[in-house]
Amino acid sequence: MAVSDWTGTLIDWRAALDDLKACLGPALGRAETRASAGAFIDGLLSGAERKTGWMLAEEAGLDRPFRIQSLLGRSAWSADALRMLVQDYAMAAVGDEDGVLVVDETGFLKKGAHSVGVGRQYSGTAGRIENCQVGVFLGYASRYGHTLIDRRLYLPKTWAEDSERRRKANVPEDVVFATKPVMAREMIAAALDAGISCAWVLADALYGSDYKLRRMLEDRGQPYVLAVRSNQHLRFLSEMGLVQTDPAYLAGEMEEGDWHALSAGEGAKGPRLYHWARLPLNWTTQDGFKRWLLFRRNLKNPDDLAFYFAYAREGASLEDLAGAAGLRWTIEECFVRAKDDLGLDHCEARSWHGWHRHMTLVMATAAFLAKIAADQRRTAWSQVEDEIGNPRKRDKTSPRQQAA
């Protein structure tokens, strides 16, 4: 195998970018709007430090930012229709029967009080209460890569109940206050209804603690590994009667032999190794399924623990559960890349539709990069499989064989 086969230098990314723009065209309508969206995406892929209207206009060779601003504001197209095309494009690129859906929120720091949904609220990005917007996102990850496939702006109750602010920000009448877990539940249900291949659903404790989300997934026969808090209320029926406890207490009751050192997948510094253990939760389930309480323990600091509810098919191993839990980091990487490289957090639009348009165009660009990486992986893997299946070719291309 030549170096160019696995580094991706043979991939015609310009043609792939043209394919993306053609794919998105039906949702954008007029030729002028399609051209503006294409210039917007080109700008997101550029080296511009800030992906603002002025900067993107300069990258497109425009004297004024009006075309870019109009794309997010006055022009007539549906961000939701575009999002559906982005989702289809992303699934064609990285979809796999063993893929996972991951839900999480991220914050966008703001100044002032006019941008839709802005307010003093907790931002996981900042790690504290800040003046910000918060978006709930759905990511998809598989062996081919990972990318974002859905997004919704969280509208605080102060905004949802303020008719004047809603009018100025063009918030649709059918948008009502919804908690982040409710938003996540709707987004996951929509993705599953759309036929997305999904082996597991993953989320942190904000969503894992929502029993309605767990019930919805169980009713669909959908396996999940959802983080829960250390004090999550648990009830069991035993010979002694009703027992009430929590994950932190049960972790302390585990024997040392119950813990197994397993990798939670590759991280920035190599394999992410933890001790893992599980306990069966003998609650009623559908036939062929089983519930588990999953524990993760830091190798160096045994007091550093994480806890999960898992709903899995019978026969699922501890390694299966740990491997699925370890994939939740993929959405964090999606956020980092989309913010650092593509301007996810550079949205200047103040309106409801402007925010969703910006986010969807960034998601489309991220999906394009995910497709390039997925195509590269497929090419390299097919070359390896071909060489393994052909001893003569393997011997011919082996540096050690050539040296001999």
Secondary structure, 3 states (H helix, E strand, C coil): CCHHHHHCCCCCHHHHHHHHHHHHHHHHCCHHHHHHHHHHHHHHCCCCCCCCHHHHHHHCCCCCCHHHHHHHCCCCCCHHHHHHHHHHHHHHHHCCCCCEEEEEEEEEECCCCCCCCCEEEEECCCCEEEEEEEEEEEEEEECCEEEEEEEEECCCHHHHCCHHHHHHCCCCCCCCCCCHHHHHHHHHHHHHHCCCCCCEEEECHHHHCCHHHHHHHHHCCCCEEEEECCCCCEEEEECCEEEEECHHHHHHCCCHHHCEEEEEEEECCEEEEEEEEEEEECCCCCCCEEEEEEEEEECCCCCCEEEEEEEEECCCCHHHHHHHHHHHHHHHHHHHHHHHHHCCCCCCCCCHHHHHHHHHHHHHHHHHHHHHHHHHHHHHHHHHHHHHCCHHHHHHHCHHHHHC
